[in-house]
């Protein structure tokens, strides 16, 4: 019987991925990486999903790559390594690019690849007992799955250098202070808080949310004029949508809109 390390639940437009290897602090191994890829792929292809939450079971979000199981990544040569890790990189890229909001509900330790997973999400909401760090330098490496390229855009070069070069582990209050996360909540309130936020997002126009995410992400890497053109292009498409028509109609009729994603 194959071990199952990823749980996927979907209801009322909100999907939840639970990293479920609590005895290893939800650290990755080969099978877990493959199961995560499959779960994310299913969500990418499911137009009924309007929001995704990712969280962990037990006392960790994810401790990243399982050092004891890194043989499958270190004994294949540089080309083989790049081929294998490209798979998890593509999963993180899919989360960043999928045109729905993705919420990381960080319930505990988020280190290494676990923090890189959180960085690929749109929102990072953490419990008060969460911890964050990039300890790759302790084994002679650097973060290689977005832990540098995504981090520096969130917190700037100075904080990024300190976290990467020292391997420092910071708590939730410090993570909030430097802009690594957006909110801190009590541990027993985390999932309910994230689900409430997800439902708020799920009630909004899906095409508008997806277009907003797409344009915001692109504007991180473009000049001002290109950003303006992307805004106009997105708006011109949304103006033709059924959801825009419904939004205007519901506003005039003073009722709650019923968006269909069309």
C-alpha positions as CSV (number, residue, x, y, z in Angstrom):
1,X,0.0,0.0,0.0
2,X,1.4,3.4,-1.1
3,X,2.0,5.9,1.7
4,X,-0.2,9.0,1.3
5,X,1.5,12.3,2.3
6,X,-0.8,14.8,0.7
7,X,-4.5,15.2,1.5
8,X,-6.7,17.2,-0.9
9,X,-10.2,18.4,0.1
10,X,-12.5,20.6,-2.0
11,X,-15.8,22.2,-1.0
12,X,-17.8,25.3,-1.9
13,X,-15.2,26.5,-4.2
14,X,-12.3,26.3,-1.7
15,X,-9.7,23.5,-2.0
16,X,-7.3,22.6,0.8
17,X,-4.0,20.8,0.4
18,X,-2.7,19.3,3.7
19,X,0.9,18.3,3.9
20,X,0.6,15.1,5.9
21,X,3.9,13.6,7.1
22,X,3.8,15.0,10.6
23,X,6.4,12.6,12.0
24,X,9.0,14.2,9.7
25,X,7.7,17.7,10.1
26,X,6.1,17.4,6.7
27,X,9.6,17.2,5.1
28,X,9.6,16.2,1.4
29,X,10.6,12.9,0.0
30,X,10.3,11.7,-3.6
31,X,6.8,10.3,-3.1
32,X,5.6,13.4,-1.3
33,X,6.9,15.6,-4.1
34,X,5.1,13.5,-6.7
35,X,1.8,13.6,-4.7
36,X,2.0,17.3,-4.3
37,X,2.5,17.7,-8.0
38,X,-0.5,15.6,-8.7
39,X,-2.7,17.5,-6.2
40,X,-1.7,20.9,-7.7
41,X,-2.2,19.6,-11.2
42,X,-5.7,18.5,-10.3
43,X,-6.5,22.0,-8.9
44,X,-5.1,23.7,-12.0
45,X,-7.5,21.7,-14.1
46,X,-10.5,22.3,-11.9
47,X,-12.4,25.4,-12.9
48,X,-14.8,24.9,-9.9
49,X,-12.0,25.8,-7.5
50,X,-11.9,29.5,-6.7
51,X,-9.4,29.6,-3.8
52,X,-6.7,27.2,-2.6
53,X,-5.4,26.9,1.0
54,X,-2.2,25.0,1.8
55,X,-1.3,23.9,5.3
56,X,0.5,21.2,7.3
57,X,-0.5,18.6,9.8
58,X,1.0,18.3,13.2
59,X,3.3,21.0,14.5
60,X,4.9,22.0,11.2
61,X,4.0,23.6,7.9
62,X,7.0,21.9,6.2
63,X,10.6,21.5,7.2
64,X,11.6,21.3,3.5
65,X,13.6,18.6,1.9
66,X,14.2,15.5,4.1
67,X,18.0,15.5,4.5
68,X,17.9,11.8,5.2
69,X,16.2,11.2,1.9
70,X,18.3,13.4,-0.3
71,X,20.2,10.6,-2.0
72,X,17.8,10.7,-4.9
73,X,18.8,14.3,-5.6
74,X,22.6,14.1,-4.9
75,X,23.6,10.9,-6.7
76,X,22.5,11.7,-10.2
77,X,24.9,14.4,-11.3
78,X,24.3,18.1,-12.0
79,X,22.1,17.4,-15.0
80,X,20.0,14.8,-13.3
81,X,19.7,17.0,-10.2
82,X,18.3,19.9,-12.3
83,X,15.9,17.5,-14.0
84,X,14.5,16.2,-10.8
85,X,14.2,19.5,-8.9
86,X,12.6,21.1,-11.9
87,X,9.5,19.1,-11.0
88,X,9.1,20.8,-7.6
89,X,10.1,24.1,-9.1
90,X,7.3,23.7,-11.7
91,X,4.8,23.0,-8.9
92,X,5.8,26.2,-7.1
93,X,5.5,28.1,-10.4
94,X,2.1,26.6,-11.0
95,X,0.9,27.9,-7.6
96,X,2.3,31.3,-8.4
97,X,0.8,31.4,-11.8
98,X,-2.6,29.7,-11.3
99,X,-5.3,32.4,-11.7
100,X,-6.9,31.8,-8.3
101,X,-5.8,33.1,-4.9
102,X,-3.5,30.7,-3.0
103,X,-3.3,31.0,0.8
104,X,-0.5,29.5,2.9
105,X,-1.9,28.7,6.4
106,X,1.5,28.4,8.2
107,X,0.7,26.4,11.3
108,X,4.3,25.8,12.5
109,X,7.8,25.4,11.2
110,X,8.3,26.6,7.6
111,X,11.9,26.0,6.7
112,X,13.9,25.4,3.5
113,X,11.6,24.1,0.8
114,X,8.7,24.5,3.2
115,X,9.3,28.3,3.3
116,X,9.8,28.3,-0.5
117,X,6.4,26.7,-0.9
118,X,4.9,29.4,1.2
119,X,6.7,32.1,-0.8
120,X,5.0,30.8,-4.0
121,X,1.6,31.5,-2.4
122,X,-0.2,34.8,-2.7
123,X,-0.9,35.2,1.0
124,X,1.0,33.9,4.0
125,X,-1.0,33.8,7.2
126,X,0.8,32.3,10.2
127,X,0.0,31.0,13.7
128,X,1.8,32.7,16.6
129,X,4.0,29.6,17.1
130,X,5.3,29.5,13.5
131,X,9.0,29.7,12.7
132,X,10.7,30.6,9.5
133,X,14.2,30.0,8.1
134,X,16.4,29.0,5.2
135,X,19.0,26.6,6.7
136,X,20.5,25.4,3.4
137,X,23.8,27.0,4.2
138,X,24.2,24.6,7.1
139,X,24.8,21.8,4.6
140,X,26.8,23.9,2.2
141,X,24.0,24.9,-0.2
142,X,21.8,27.9,-0.9
143,X,18.0,28.0,-1.3
144,X,17.3,26.8,-4.9
145,X,13.5,26.7,-5.3
146,X,12.6,30.3,-5.1
147,X,14.0,31.0,-1.6
148,X,16.2,33.8,-3.0
149,X,14.4,35.0,-6.1
150,X,11.0,35.3,-4.4
151,X,12.2,36.3,-1.0
152,X,14.2,39.3,-2.2
153,X,11.0,40.8,-3.8
154,X,9.2,40.5,-0.5
155,X,11.7,41.6,2.1
156,X,14.5,43.3,0.1
157,X,18.2,42.3,-0.3
158,X,19.4,43.1,3.3
159,X,16.9,40.9,5.1
160,X,17.2,38.2,2.4
161,X,21.0,38.1,2.8
162,X,20.8,37.8,6.5
163,X,18.3,34.9,6.4
164,X,20.1,33.1,3.6
165,X,23.7,33.7,4.8
166,X,23.2,33.0,8.5
167,X,20.4,30.4,8.4
168,X,18.7,32.4,11.2
169,X,15.3,31.1,12.3
170,X,12.8,33.9,13.0
171,X,9.5,33.8,14.8
172,X,6.1,35.0,13.5
173,X,6.3,38.4,14.9
174,X,9.7,39.1,13.2
175,X,8.4,37.6,10.0
176,X,5.4,40.0,10.1
177,X,7.7,42.9,10.9
178,X,10.0,42.3,7.8
179,X,7.0,41.6,5.5
180,X,7.6,37.9,5.0
181,X,4.0,37.2,6.1
182,X,0.8,39.3,6.2
183,X,-1.0,38.2,9.4
184,X,-0.4,36.4,12.7
185,X,-3.3,34.7,14.4
186,X,-3.7,32.4,17.4
187,X,-2.9,28.7,16.6
188,X,-6.4,27.5,17.3
189,X,-7.9,30.2,15.1
190,X,-5.6,29.8,12.1
191,X,-7.5,27.4,9.8
192,X,-10.9,29.0,10.6
193,X,-9.5,32.4,9.9
194,X,-7.9,31.3,6.6
195,X,-11.2,29.5,5.5
196,X,-13.2,32.7,6.3
197,X,-10.7,34.7,4.2
198,X,-10.9,32.1,1.4
199,X,-14.7,32.2,1.4
200,X,-14.6,36.0,1.2
201,X,-12.3,35.7,-1.9
202,X,-14.4,32.9,-3.4
203,X,-17.5,35.1,-3.3
204,X,-15.8,37.6,-5.6
205,X,-15.6,37.6,-9.4
206,X,-13.2,34.8,-10.3
207,X,-12.1,36.2,-13.6
208,X,-11.3,39.6,-12.0
209,X,-9.3,37.9,-9.2
210,X,-7.4,35.8,-11.7
211,X,-6.6,38.7,-13.9
212,X,-5.6,40.9,-11.0
213,X,-3.1,38.2,-9.8
214,X,-1.7,37.8,-13.3
215,X,-1.2,41.5,-13.9
216,X,0.2,42.1,-10.4
217,X,2.7,39.3,-10.8
218,X,3.8,40.6,-14.2
219,X,4.1,44.1,-12.9
220,X,6.9,43.0,-10.6
221,X,9.1,42.4,-13.6
222,X,8.0,45.1,-16.0
223,X,8.4,48.8,-16.6
224,X,5.5,51.2,-15.8
225,X,4.3,51.6,-19.4
226,X,4.1,47.8,-19.9
227,X,2.2,47.5,-16.6
228,X,-0.3,50.1,-17.8
229,X,-0.8,48.2,-21.0
230,X,-1.3,45.0,-19.1
231,X,-4.0,46.7,-17.0
232,X,-5.8,48.0,-20.0
233,X,-5.6,44.6,-21.7
234,X,-7.0,42.9,-18.6
235,X,-9.7,45.4,-18.2
236,X,-10.8,45.3,-21.8
237,X,-11.3,41.5,-21.5
238,X,-13.2,41.8,-18.2
239,X,-15.5,44.4,-19.6
240,X,-17.0,41.8,-21.9
241,X,-17.6,39.2,-19.2
242,X,-20.9,38.1,-17.8
243,X,-19.5,38.7,-14.3
244,X,-19.0,42.4,-15.0
245,X,-22.6,42.6,-16.3
246,X,-23.8,40.8,-13.2
247,X,-21.7,43.1,-10.9
248,X,-23.2,46.3,-12.4
249,X,-26.7,44.9,-12.4
250,X,-26.5,43.7,-8.7
251,X,-25.0,47.1,-7.7
252,X,-28.0,49.0,-9.3
253,X,-30.4,46.5,-7.8
254,X,-28.7,46.7,-4.3
255,X,-28.2,42.9,-4.0
256,X,-25.4,40.5,-3.5
257,X,-23.9,39.5,-6.9
258,X,-23.8,35.9,-8.1
259,X,-20.6,35.5,-10.0
260,X,-20.2,32.5,-12.3
261,X,-16.6,32.9,-13.6
262,X,-17.8,33.7,-17.2
